[in-house]
Amino acid sequence: MNAQALQTLNVVADVEKHLRKKPTGCLCPSCTQKAIRSHSLQRNGWLSAIAEKGHVVGVCRQIAANLYQASPASPPPPRIDRIGLVEASTFWGYCNQHDTELFECIERHPLEKGNVEQLFALHLRALSYERVAKRNQLELFRNLPEMAGEVIIQGQMFRSDSKLRWDEFWHEDKYRLFEKDYSYEWILIPKNIGVASVTMIPPLSALVEDRYMTAHRCDDGTYNVARPAFSLSVIPEDQNTHVVMCWHNDDGDLVAPWRRSLCTDDNQSLSLFLNKCIFAKSEDYYLRPSLWEALSKENKENLRWLLEFCGDVDAIPAIVVI
Protein backbone atom coordinates (compact mmCIF):
# COMPACT_ATOMS: atom_id res chain seq x y z
CA MET A 1 0.00 0.00 0.00
CA ASN A 2 1.53 3.33 -1.09
CA ALA A 3 1.78 6.41 1.13
CA GLN A 4 -1.17 8.23 -0.46
CA ALA A 5 -3.47 5.22 -0.13
CA LEU A 6 -2.42 4.74 3.49
CA GLN A 7 -3.10 8.41 4.24
CA THR A 8 -6.60 8.12 2.74
CA LEU A 9 -7.20 4.96 4.73
CA ASN A 10 -6.18 6.71 7.95
CA VAL A 11 -8.70 9.47 7.23
CA VAL A 12 -11.41 6.87 6.64
CA ALA A 13 -10.51 5.11 9.90
CA ASP A 14 -10.68 8.36 11.88
CA VAL A 15 -14.08 9.30 10.44
CA GLU A 16 -15.49 5.83 11.02
CA LYS A 17 -14.29 5.83 14.62
CA HIS A 18 -15.89 9.23 15.16
CA LEU A 19 -19.20 8.10 13.65
CA ARG A 20 -19.31 4.92 15.71
CA LYS A 21 -18.63 6.53 19.06
CA LYS A 22 -20.21 9.98 18.97
CA PRO A 23 -23.98 10.13 19.63
CA THR A 24 -25.94 12.14 17.09
CA GLY A 25 -29.20 13.99 17.49
CA CYS A 26 -32.48 12.08 17.46
CA LEU A 27 -33.75 11.53 13.91
CA CYS A 28 -37.15 12.93 14.88
CA PRO A 29 -37.02 16.47 13.37
CA SER A 30 -38.62 18.22 16.35
CA CYS A 31 -36.46 16.50 18.98
CA THR A 32 -33.35 18.02 20.57
CA GLN A 33 -32.33 14.93 22.57
CA LYS A 34 -29.32 12.75 21.80
CA ALA A 35 -29.84 9.46 20.01
CA ILE A 36 -29.33 6.10 21.65
CA ARG A 37 -27.95 3.02 19.94
CA SER A 38 -31.12 1.89 18.22
CA HIS A 39 -31.51 -1.61 16.79
CA SER A 40 -32.57 -1.87 13.17
CA LEU A 41 -33.43 -5.49 13.98
CA GLN A 42 -35.10 -6.11 17.31
CA ARG A 43 -32.76 -7.91 19.69
CA ASN A 44 -35.41 -9.71 21.72
CA GLY A 45 -37.39 -11.83 19.32
CA TRP A 46 -36.04 -11.21 15.83
CA LEU A 47 -32.32 -11.64 16.41
CA SER A 48 -32.73 -13.99 19.36
CA ALA A 49 -34.73 -16.29 17.07
CA ILE A 50 -31.54 -17.01 15.09
CA ALA A 51 -28.92 -16.49 17.81
CA GLU A 52 -26.76 -19.24 19.27
CA LYS A 53 -24.98 -18.69 22.57
CA GLY A 54 -25.90 -15.02 22.42
CA HIS A 55 -24.31 -14.43 19.01
CA VAL A 56 -25.28 -14.10 15.38
CA VAL A 57 -23.11 -13.93 12.28
CA GLY A 58 -23.02 -10.59 10.51
CA VAL A 59 -21.04 -8.30 8.29
CA CYS A 60 -18.30 -6.01 9.51
CA ARG A 61 -19.03 -2.71 7.78
CA GLN A 62 -15.89 -0.89 8.88
CA ILE A 63 -14.08 -0.08 5.65
CA ALA A 64 -10.71 0.71 7.20
CA ALA A 65 -10.63 -2.35 9.44
CA ASN A 66 -11.10 -4.54 6.38
CA LEU A 67 -8.44 -2.91 4.23
CA TYR A 68 -5.49 -2.15 6.49
CA GLN A 69 -3.95 -5.57 5.89
CA ALA A 70 -4.81 -5.77 2.23
CA SER A 71 -2.22 -5.91 -0.53
CA PRO A 72 -2.21 -7.04 -4.18
CA ALA A 73 -1.00 -10.46 -2.97
CA SER A 74 -3.19 -10.58 0.12
CA PRO A 75 -6.89 -9.72 -0.18
CA PRO A 76 -8.76 -8.10 2.71
CA PRO A 77 -9.61 -10.41 5.60
CA PRO A 78 -13.19 -11.77 5.66
CA ARG A 79 -15.78 -9.23 6.72
CA ILE A 80 -18.15 -11.77 8.24
CA ASP A 81 -17.89 -12.21 12.01
CA ARG A 82 -19.67 -13.54 15.08
CA ILE A 83 -21.38 -10.58 16.75
CA GLY A 84 -23.02 -10.37 20.17
CA LEU A 85 -26.72 -9.49 20.28
CA VAL A 86 -26.04 -6.29 22.20
CA GLU A 87 -23.92 -4.94 19.33
CA ALA A 88 -25.72 -6.42 16.33
CA SER A 89 -27.67 -4.07 14.05
CA THR A 90 -27.11 -0.95 16.19
CA PHE A 91 -26.99 2.61 14.85
CA TRP A 92 -27.42 6.12 16.22
CA GLY A 93 -31.12 6.56 15.47
CA TYR A 94 -33.58 7.98 17.97
CA CYS A 95 -33.66 9.17 21.54
CA ASN A 96 -35.02 6.69 24.04
CA GLN A 97 -38.47 8.31 24.09
CA HIS A 98 -39.02 8.34 20.33
CA ASP A 99 -37.43 4.93 19.81
CA THR A 100 -39.97 3.52 22.26
CA GLU A 101 -42.95 5.45 20.92
CA LEU A 102 -42.31 4.71 17.25
CA PHE A 103 -41.41 1.03 17.48
CA GLU A 104 -43.30 -0.25 20.52
CA CYS A 105 -45.96 -1.69 18.21
CA ILE A 106 -43.48 -4.14 16.65
CA GLU A 107 -41.24 -4.71 19.66
CA ARG A 108 -43.89 -5.47 22.28
CA HIS A 109 -46.74 -6.88 20.21
CA PRO A 110 -47.06 -9.87 17.86
CA LEU A 111 -46.81 -9.05 14.17
CA GLU A 112 -50.23 -8.82 12.55
CA LYS A 113 -50.45 -8.87 8.77
CA GLY A 114 -51.84 -5.59 7.44
CA ASN A 115 -51.52 -3.66 10.72
CA VAL A 116 -50.91 -0.09 9.53
CA GLU A 117 -48.93 1.02 12.57
CA GLN A 118 -46.64 -2.00 12.29
CA LEU A 119 -46.17 -1.47 8.54
CA PHE A 120 -45.32 2.16 9.22
CA ALA A 121 -42.81 1.15 11.93
CA LEU A 122 -41.16 -1.53 9.78
CA HIS A 123 -40.77 0.82 6.82
CA LEU A 124 -39.60 3.72 8.99
CA ARG A 125 -36.99 1.55 10.71
CA ALA A 126 -35.55 0.45 7.36
CA LEU A 127 -35.64 4.03 6.08
CA SER A 128 -34.01 5.33 9.27
CA TYR A 129 -31.13 2.87 9.02
CA GLU A 130 -30.63 3.81 5.36
CA ARG A 131 -30.77 7.52 6.18
CA VAL A 132 -28.08 7.21 8.85
CA ALA A 133 -25.93 5.15 6.46
CA LYS A 134 -26.27 7.82 3.75
CA ARG A 135 -25.53 10.59 6.27
CA ASN A 136 -22.40 8.76 7.41
CA GLN A 137 -21.34 8.24 3.81
CA LEU A 138 -21.64 11.96 3.15
CA GLU A 139 -19.57 12.71 6.26
CA LEU A 140 -16.89 10.37 4.99
CA PHE A 141 -16.91 11.92 1.52
CA ARG A 142 -16.57 15.42 2.99
CA ASN A 143 -13.24 14.42 4.50
CA LEU A 144 -11.88 13.17 1.17
CA PRO A 145 -11.10 16.07 -1.21
CA GLU A 146 -11.21 13.78 -4.24
CA MET A 147 -14.90 13.08 -3.47
CA ALA A 148 -16.00 16.74 -3.57
CA GLY A 149 -18.16 16.21 -6.68
CA GLU A 150 -19.84 13.20 -5.15
CA VAL A 151 -20.64 15.21 -2.02
CA ILE A 152 -22.58 17.74 -4.09
CA ILE A 153 -24.56 15.12 -6.01
CA GLN A 154 -25.31 12.89 -3.02
CA GLY A 155 -26.14 15.91 -0.88
CA GLN A 156 -28.73 17.10 -3.39
CA MET A 157 -30.27 13.62 -3.55
CA PHE A 158 -30.34 13.44 0.24
CA ARG A 159 -32.24 16.72 0.43
CA SER A 160 -34.63 15.57 -2.30
CA ASP A 161 -35.33 12.33 -0.42
CA SER A 162 -36.00 14.37 2.72
CA LYS A 163 -38.41 16.75 1.06
CA LEU A 164 -40.35 14.14 -0.91
CA ARG A 165 -40.39 11.14 1.44
CA TRP A 166 -38.76 11.57 4.85
CA ASP A 167 -40.58 14.71 5.96
CA GLU A 168 -44.04 13.19 5.54
CA PHE A 169 -43.29 10.58 8.23
CA TRP A 170 -43.54 13.31 10.88
CA HIS A 171 -46.93 14.67 9.89
CA GLU A 172 -49.52 14.75 12.68
CA ASP A 173 -51.76 12.48 10.58
CA LYS A 174 -48.88 10.22 9.52
CA TYR A 175 -50.66 6.86 9.73
CA ARG A 176 -53.56 7.95 7.52
CA LEU A 177 -51.16 9.48 4.98
CA PHE A 178 -49.01 6.36 5.04
CA GLU A 179 -52.01 4.12 4.41
CA LYS A 180 -53.01 6.35 1.48
CA ASP A 181 -49.57 6.74 -0.12
CA TYR A 182 -47.94 3.34 0.46
CA SER A 183 -48.60 -0.24 -0.60
CA TYR A 184 -47.27 -3.51 0.75
CA GLU A 185 -46.97 -7.28 0.42
CA TRP A 186 -46.70 -9.43 3.52
CA ILE A 187 -46.03 -13.16 3.31
CA LEU A 188 -45.48 -15.75 6.01
CA ILE A 189 -42.98 -18.54 5.41
CA PRO A 190 -43.81 -21.55 7.65
CA LYS A 191 -40.26 -22.03 8.89
CA ASN A 192 -37.49 -20.07 10.55
CA ILE A 193 -35.09 -19.50 7.64
CA GLY A 194 -32.22 -18.57 9.98
CA VAL A 195 -31.73 -15.07 8.57
CA ALA A 196 -32.92 -11.62 9.68
CA SER A 197 -32.65 -8.50 7.56
CA VAL A 198 -34.01 -5.00 7.18
CA THR A 199 -33.12 -2.82 4.24
CA MET A 200 -34.12 -0.30 1.61
CA ILE A 201 -33.64 -1.79 -1.83
CA PRO A 202 -33.39 0.20 -5.09
CA PRO A 203 -35.55 -1.53 -7.72
CA LEU A 204 -33.37 -0.13 -10.51
CA SER A 205 -29.81 -1.10 -11.32
CA ALA A 206 -27.18 1.53 -10.50
CA LEU A 207 -26.83 2.55 -14.16
CA VAL A 208 -30.56 2.80 -14.80
CA GLU A 209 -31.13 4.64 -11.52
CA ASP A 210 -28.46 7.16 -12.49
CA ARG A 211 -30.23 7.81 -15.79
CA TYR A 212 -33.60 8.00 -14.03
CA MET A 213 -32.37 10.56 -11.50
CA THR A 214 -30.51 12.58 -14.13
CA ALA A 215 -33.74 12.84 -16.15
CA HIS A 216 -35.43 14.34 -13.08
CA ARG A 217 -32.67 16.81 -12.19
CA CYS A 218 -33.62 20.48 -12.11
CA ASP A 219 -31.48 23.38 -13.30
CA ASP A 220 -30.49 24.26 -9.74
CA GLY A 221 -29.13 20.75 -9.13
CA THR A 222 -32.06 19.52 -7.05
CA TYR A 223 -34.26 16.57 -8.02
CA ASN A 224 -38.04 16.53 -8.38
CA VAL A 225 -38.31 12.86 -7.38
CA ALA A 226 -37.02 10.79 -4.50
CA ARG A 227 -34.73 7.88 -5.28
CA PRO A 228 -36.94 4.85 -5.94
CA ALA A 229 -36.73 2.24 -3.19
CA PHE A 230 -38.76 -0.30 -1.27
CA SER A 231 -38.24 -1.59 2.22
CA LEU A 232 -37.82 -5.28 2.89
CA SER A 233 -38.06 -6.69 6.41
CA VAL A 234 -37.21 -10.35 6.95
CA ILE A 235 -38.31 -11.23 10.48
CA PRO A 236 -37.70 -14.74 11.84
CA GLU A 237 -39.72 -16.24 14.66
CA ASP A 238 -39.38 -19.62 16.33
CA GLN A 239 -41.46 -21.43 13.71
CA ASN A 240 -42.10 -18.82 11.00
CA THR A 241 -40.52 -15.98 9.03
CA HIS A 242 -42.36 -12.80 8.08
CA VAL A 243 -41.30 -11.08 4.87
CA VAL A 244 -42.73 -7.58 4.45
CA MET A 245 -42.21 -5.41 1.37
CA CYS A 246 -43.41 -1.79 1.44
CA TRP A 247 -43.13 0.96 -1.18
CA HIS A 248 -44.43 4.40 -2.09
CA ASN A 249 -47.18 4.27 -4.71
CA ASP A 250 -45.16 6.56 -7.00
CA ASP A 251 -42.65 3.72 -7.37
CA GLY A 252 -45.28 1.04 -7.98
CA ASP A 253 -44.37 0.34 -11.62
CA LEU A 254 -40.67 0.11 -10.82
CA VAL A 255 -41.28 -2.21 -7.87
CA ALA A 256 -43.76 -4.45 -9.72
CA PRO A 257 -41.21 -7.09 -10.92
CA TRP A 258 -39.81 -7.45 -7.40
CA ARG A 259 -43.33 -7.71 -6.00
CA ARG A 260 -44.16 -10.54 -8.38
CA SER A 261 -40.99 -12.37 -7.34
CA LEU A 262 -41.99 -12.16 -3.68
CA CYS A 263 -45.54 -13.36 -4.31
CA THR A 264 -44.59 -16.43 -6.34
CA ASP A 265 -45.92 -19.87 -5.39
CA ASP A 266 -42.63 -21.48 -6.38
CA ASN A 267 -40.35 -21.95 -3.37
CA GLN A 268 -37.21 -22.11 -5.49
CA SER A 269 -38.00 -18.76 -7.10
CA LEU A 270 -38.86 -17.26 -3.71
CA SER A 271 -35.55 -18.52 -2.29
CA LEU A 272 -33.67 -16.95 -5.20
CA PHE A 273 -35.49 -13.65 -4.66
CA LEU A 274 -34.69 -13.57 -0.94
CA ASN A 275 -31.05 -14.50 -1.47
CA LYS A 276 -30.71 -11.71 -4.01
CA CYS A 277 -32.43 -9.10 -1.83
CA ILE A 278 -30.71 -10.01 1.42
CA PHE A 279 -27.18 -10.80 0.30
CA ALA A 280 -26.71 -8.78 -2.89
CA LYS A 281 -28.79 -5.71 -2.05
CA SER A 282 -28.98 -5.37 1.73
CA GLU A 283 -26.49 -3.76 4.08
CA ASP A 284 -28.02 -5.08 7.28
CA TYR A 285 -28.44 -8.82 7.68
CA TYR A 286 -27.58 -11.51 10.21
CA LEU A 287 -27.43 -15.30 10.09
CA ARG A 288 -27.72 -18.12 12.56
CA PRO A 289 -24.08 -19.14 13.27
CA SER A 290 -24.68 -22.82 12.50
CA LEU A 291 -26.27 -21.85 9.17
CA TRP A 292 -23.12 -19.95 8.24
CA GLU A 293 -20.86 -22.83 9.29
CA ALA A 294 -22.92 -25.30 7.27
CA LEU A 295 -22.53 -23.35 4.03
CA SER A 296 -20.33 -24.71 1.31
CA LYS A 297 -16.98 -23.09 0.70
CA GLU A 298 -18.30 -21.87 -2.65
CA ASN A 299 -21.27 -20.10 -1.08
CA LYS A 300 -19.08 -18.48 1.57
CA GLU A 301 -16.72 -17.20 -1.10
CA ASN A 302 -19.64 -15.96 -3.20
CA LEU A 303 -20.95 -14.03 -0.22
CA ARG A 304 -17.55 -12.49 0.47
CA TRP A 305 -17.29 -11.58 -3.20
CA LEU A 306 -20.66 -9.83 -3.06
CA LEU A 307 -19.42 -7.81 -0.10
CA GLU A 308 -16.53 -6.54 -2.21
CA PHE A 309 -18.40 -5.98 -5.46
CA CYS A 310 -22.03 -5.51 -4.49
CA GLY A 311 -24.49 -4.83 -7.29
CA ASP A 312 -26.15 -6.78 -10.06
CA VAL A 313 -24.35 -10.10 -10.04
CA ASP A 314 -25.03 -13.66 -11.07
CA ALA A 315 -23.26 -15.48 -8.24
CA ILE A 316 -25.99 -15.16 -5.62
CA PRO A 317 -25.23 -17.61 -2.81
CA ALA A 318 -27.95 -20.15 -1.99
CA ILE A 319 -28.12 -19.42 1.74
CA VAL A 320 -31.87 -19.11 2.20
CA VAL A 321 -33.60 -22.34 1.19
CA ILE A 322 -37.37 -22.67 1.51
N, C-alpha and C positions, 0 to 999 in steps of 0.2 A: 504494500500500500504506500503510495507516494505521499509527500508532505502535504500537498494541497488536499488530497482526499482525506487524510487523517485529520486535518484542521476542520474540514467540513463535518466529519463524523463527530468530532469533539463538540462542535456547536449543536449538532442534533442531540447528542447525549445530554448536554446541559439543559436544552429546552425540554426534552422529555422528562428529565428529573424534576424540573420546575413544575411541569403540568401534572405530574403524578402526585406531588406532595403538597402543592398549594391549593387550599380550598378556593373555589370560585363562588360567585354569587348564585343564588337560587335561580333556576331557569324561569320561574314564574315572573313575568314582566313587572308586576306591581310589588314584588317582594324585595326587601333590602337585607334579608338574612343570608348567612353563608350556607353553602350547600354541604350536605353530608355525602358520604360515599354511598350513593344509591346502587341498587342491583338492577341491571337490565333484565336479568332472569332471577325470579324469586328463589331465595336460598332454601327456605322451608317449603318443601313440596316439589317444586319443579326440578331444582338441582339435586335435592336430596333423593329424588326418585331414581337418579342414575348414579349417585355417589357410591363409592366403596371406601370404607375406612375414612370417611370424612373428606375424600378427595374426588375430583373429576379430572379429566384430561382436556386441556384447552390449549389455545394458541398464545404464544408469547408475542405481543404486538410491539415490543420495544425494538425499534429499528436499530439503534446503535448497539444494543446488547447482542444482536444477531450478526452484526457485521464486523465487530472489532477483530475477530480472529480469522476473518475471511482473507483469502488470497487466490490468485488464479489457479494454484495447485490444490487449494484447500477450500471447499465451499463453506458457506456459513453453517454453523451447528444447527441441528434441528430446532424448529421453533414450536414444538409441541411438547408440553410438560404436564406433570401432575400438579394440580393447583388445589389448595384448600378451599372449602366452601366459603369461608369468610372473605377471601380475596377474589373469588371467581366472579366475573361479570360486573365488577364495580366501576363506577365513574362518578365524577362530581356533577350531580344532577340537581336535586332539589333540597331545600331545607327540610328538616324533620317534619314540620307541620304539613307542608304541601306534599311531601312524599307520601305521608300517611293519608291525607285527604284524597289525593288523586288516585292512589292505587290500592286503597283498602278493599275495594270491591273485587279485586282479583287475588289479593293476598290473604284475605280472611273469609272468603266465601267460595263455594264450589263454582267451577265454570259452568255457565248455562248458555247453550247455543242461542245466539240472537240477542242476548242481553246488551242493550245499547251502551250502558255505562261500562260494562266489561270490554266491549269492542273499542270504545273510546279510549279506555285505559291501556289496552294492548297496543293500539296504534300509536298513542301518544308516547308510550315507553320506547317503542322502536324508533320513533321520530326523534325523541329526546337523545337517545344514545347516538344516533346519526348526527344530530346537530352538534353535540359536544365533540364528536370525532372530527367534523368539518371545521369547527372552531379551533381545535388543537392543530389541525393541519395548516390552517391559515397562520397561526402563531409560529409554527415551524418555518413556513415559507418566508415570513417577514424577517426572520433572522438569517436568511440565505439570500444575499444580493442577487445571485443568478436567477432567483425565482421571482423577481419583482413583477414581471409581466403576468405570471400565474396568480400572484396576489391580487392584482387588479381584476382579472377575469373571475376568479373564484369568489372574491369579495362581492362583486356585483351579483353573482348568482345567489350567494348567501342572502343578500338583502332582498332579492326577488323572491326567494323561497319564504322569507319571513313575511313579507307583505302579502303574498298570495295564499300561503298555507298556514304558517306557524301562528300568525297573529289571531286567526279565527278560533284557535283552541282556547283562548282566554276570554271569549265573549260570555256575557252573563247567561245567555241562552245557548250555551255551547252544545249541550246534548241534542237539542232539537235541530240545531244547524248541522251537527254531525250526521244525524239520522237522515237529513234531507240531502246532504252533499256527498255522502260516502256510501259505498256498497261493499259487500263482503261475501266470502265463502268460508264455511266452517265445517270441516269434516272430522270425524272421530275414527281413528285407527284402533282396532280392538287388540292392541298389544303395546307394551312399552318398547319403543324402538331403540332406547338407549342413548338418545341424542336430544339435547335441548338447544334451541336457537331463537334469537329474535333479531330481526334485521329489516332495513329498508332496501328493496331491490329495484334497480333500474330496469324497466322492461325492454329498453333499447340497448343495443350494443354501444360501446364507447364511441365508435365512429359515427353511427347513425344519430346518437344523442347529441354529439357535437354539431352535426348539421342541423338537427332540429332546433337546438338552442340558438345557433347562429341565425337561423331564419326568423327567430322571434326577438332578435336584439334590436333595441331602439338606438337612435342616433346618439343619445347621451351615454350609451354603454350599458344601460339597464336592460332588463328582459321583461316582456309582458306575459310570460308564463313561468310557472314553477317547474323545476326539473321533474319529469315524470318519475314516479316511484310507487311501489306498493309495499305495505308492511307484511311480513310473514313471521308468525309466532308459532314455534313448534314446542309444545308443552307436554312433557311426559308425566304420566301418573303411574301408580303401581301397576295397573292392568291395561291402561289405554294411553293414547297420545292424541292430543288436540292439535290440529293444524288450522290456523286462522289466517286468511288472506284478506287484506282491507286496502281499498284504494279510493282516491277521489274520482268522482264521476267524470270529470274532465279528461281523465286518463283511461277511461273505460275501453276505448278501441285498442289502445296500445297494450293494455293488460290482458285483453281477451284471450290470446293464445296461451298465456300462463294460466289463466283461470281454467281453460279447458283441460290443461295438463293436470291440474290439481283435482278436477272433478271426474277424472277417468275411472272406469270400473276395472281397469286392468292393473293389477298390483305391480307388475313389472314396470309399466309406464309411470305409475305413481312413484315407485322407488327411484327411478331415474330422475324424475322431476325434483324430488326432495334432495337427492344427492347433489344435483346441479345447484339448486337454490342455496342449500346449507353450506356446501364445501367450495363451490366456485364463486358464489356471489355474496355470501355473508361474511361479516367481520366479527361476529359474536356467536360462537357455538362451543358446546362442551359435550364430551362423550363419556360414557361409562368406561372406567379404566380397563376392565376385562374385555370390552368390545374392541378397544384400541389394540390391546395385546393380541387379540385373536385375528387381527387383520393380516392378510398376506403381505409379504415384503413389497410386492408390486403396488398394492393399494396404499401402503404407507408412503412409498416413494412418490406415487401420483399425488397424494395429498400435500406432501412437502413441496412438490413442483408447483402445485396450484398456489401455494402460499407465496412463492417467488414470482410467479408470472400469472397472477389472477386475471381473469377475463373470460372471453369466449374460447373455450378449449374443448377438445374431444376426450381427453383422458380423465373423465370424471370417475373418482373411485367409488366402488360399490360398497359403501359402508352401511347405509340404510337399506335393509332388505325387509320387505313386507310379505 
